[in-house]
Amino acid sequence: MENVKFDLSIIIVNYNGQIWLSKLLPGLRTYYLQKTKCNVEVIIVDNGSTDDSVHLINSFDWIKLIESGQNNGYAYANNIALKNNEAKYIMLLNSDTEFFATDSNLDQLIDYLDQNTMTGIITPRIELSDGRLDKACHRGEPTPWAAFTYFIGLEKSFPKIRIFAQYHLCYKNINEIHEIDACSGAAMIVRNSALTKVGFLDERFFMYAEDIDWCHRFRSSGFKIIFYPKVKVIHHKYKSGIQNIDTEAKFKIQAYFYKTMLQYYDKYYREKYPEFFRLFLKFMIGFKLKRISSLH
């Protein structure tokens, strides 16, 4: 039998996320898979979970399970499913996301990609559990200036002034479809044919920043990143991979997020700017983490 070529391949990386998968998978099927006009597959890459995740996944006969046997990070696990994937489009989807009964029809995103061939990545509006926008899905390029205005609070004070609001592009109308610099790997759809030019995820990023880095490389290859707010997905942020999250664990995850900012800076900006900028960024990351720690 010939291999079926899918319109969309949804890749979910899991690590001890049984509780979140039990929320995501039924909704994914009911609110999208049973409604779509597209040929869709769902692949879950399990990173050596020690909870009952694999047993849960195997109870869904429409899921293809890949067991990596080890936790080498988010990029590593996604790349396993990306390699030799022949779907037209590929979606990265976090295990701690959830679909709406309405507004989560991914077919709209696929239609947009079909009609706009230079769009390399498209993201839905990703919302936090309380309905607020997850700003990570609506990002600017984290240049030294953008990072500086973000860290010292200028973006927060002047969110509608372009020169001060580049980190999260706050000056743009989030109710309209528009181009952005980067989005979140929690829910993004990429054009598979572009990967021959762009390449796979950078596995040097164990967790976080691999999505921003991928978007950077897509843009450098001439593709657009599009924010599409008519389609929505919930993100139970900082909980992927943690079944019973506690304060200490949440802080460690947030700390890892900020530390990868320095790793990203080193990849793209360290050779272009004086070392002072890196020292400042390192100081501000330390200051931010100290504040977060004090709040916990």
Secondary structure as the mmCIF struct_conf table of DSSP 4:
data_model
#
loop_
_struct_conf.conf_type_id
_struct_conf.id
_struct_conf.beg_label_comp_id
_struct_conf.beg_label_asym_id
_struct_conf.beg_label_seq_id
_struct_conf.end_label_comp_id
_struct_conf.end_label_asym_id
_struct_conf.end_label_seq_id
HELX_LH_PP_P HELX_LH_PP_P1 GLU A 2 PHE A 6
BEND BEND1 ASP A 7 ASP A 7
STRN STRN1 LEU A 8 ASN A 14
BEND BEND2 TYR A 15 ASN A 16
HELX_RH_AL_P HELX_RH_AL_P1 GLN A 18 LEU A 28
HELX_RH_PI_P HELX_RH_PI_P1 ARG A 29 LEU A 33
TURN_TY1_P TURN_TY1_P1 GLN A 34 LYS A 35
BEND BEND3 LYS A 37 CYS A 38
STRN STRN2 VAL A 40 ASP A 46
BEND BEND4 THR A 50 ASP A 52
HELX_RH_AL_P HELX_RH_AL_P2 SER A 53 ASN A 58
TURN_TY1_P TURN_TY1_P2 SER A 59 SER A 59
TURN_TY1_P TURN_TY1_P3 ASP A 61 TRP A 62
STRN STRN3 ILE A 63 GLU A 67
BEND BEND5 GLY A 69 GLN A 70
HELX_RH_AL_P HELX_RH_AL_P3 TYR A 74 LEU A 82
TURN_TY1_P TURN_TY1_P4 LYS A 83 ASN A 84
BEND BEND6 LYS A 88 LYS A 88
STRN STRN4 TYR A 89 ASN A 94
TURN_TY1_P TURN_TY1_P5 SER A 95 ASP A 96
STRN STRN5 THR A 97 PHE A 99
BEND BEND7 ALA A 101 ASP A 103
TURN_TY1_P TURN_TY1_P6 LEU A 106 LEU A 106
HELX_RH_AL_P HELX_RH_AL_P4 ASP A 107 GLN A 115
TURN_TY1_P TURN_TY1_P7 THR A 117 MET A 118
STRN STRN6 THR A 119 LEU A 128
TURN_TY1_P TURN_TY1_P8 SER A 129 ASP A 130
BEND BEND8 GLY A 131 GLY A 131
STRN STRN7 LEU A 133 LEU A 133
HELX_RH_3T_P HELX_RH_3T_P1 LYS A 135 CYS A 137
BEND BEND9 HIS A 138 HIS A 138
STRN STRN8 ARG A 139 ARG A 139
HELX_RH_AL_P HELX_RH_AL_P5 PRO A 144 PHE A 151
TURN_TY1_P TURN_TY1_P9 ILE A 152 GLY A 153
HELX_RH_AL_P HELX_RH_AL_P6 LEU A 154 SER A 157
TURN_TY1_P TURN_TY1_P10 PRO A 159 LYS A 160
HELX_RH_3T_P HELX_RH_3T_P2 ARG A 162 PHE A 164
TURN_TY1_P TURN_TY1_P11 GLN A 166 TYR A 171
BEND BEND10 LYS A 172 LYS A 172
TURN_TY1_P TURN_TY1_P12 ILE A 174 ASN A 175
BEND BEND11 GLU A 176 GLU A 176
STRN STRN9 HIS A 178 ILE A 180
BEND BEND12 ASP A 181 ASP A 181
STRN STRN10 ALA A 182 ALA A 182
TURN_TY1_P TURN_TY1_P13 GLY A 185 ALA A 186
STRN STRN11 ALA A 187 ARG A 191
HELX_RH_3T_P HELX_RH_3T_P3 ASN A 192 ALA A 194
HELX_RH_AL_P HELX_RH_AL_P7 LEU A 195 VAL A 198
BEND BEND13 PHE A 200 PHE A 200
TURN_TY1_P TURN_TY1_P14 GLU A 203 ARG A 204
BEND BEND14 PHE A 206 ALA A 209
HELX_RH_AL_P HELX_RH_AL_P8 GLU A 210 SER A 220
TURN_TY1_P TURN_TY1_P15 SER A 221 GLY A 222
STRN STRN12 LYS A 224 HIS A 235
TURN_TY1_P TURN_TY1_P16 LYS A 237 TYR A 238
TURN_TY1_P TURN_TY1_P17 SER A 240 GLY A 241
BEND BEND15 GLN A 243 ASN A 244
HELX_RH_AL_P HELX_RH_AL_P9 THR A 247 TYR A 268
TURN_TY1_P TURN_TY1_P18 TYR A 269 LYS A 272
BEND BEND16 TYR A 273 TYR A 273
HELX_RH_AL_P HELX_RH_AL_P10 GLU A 275 LEU A 295
#
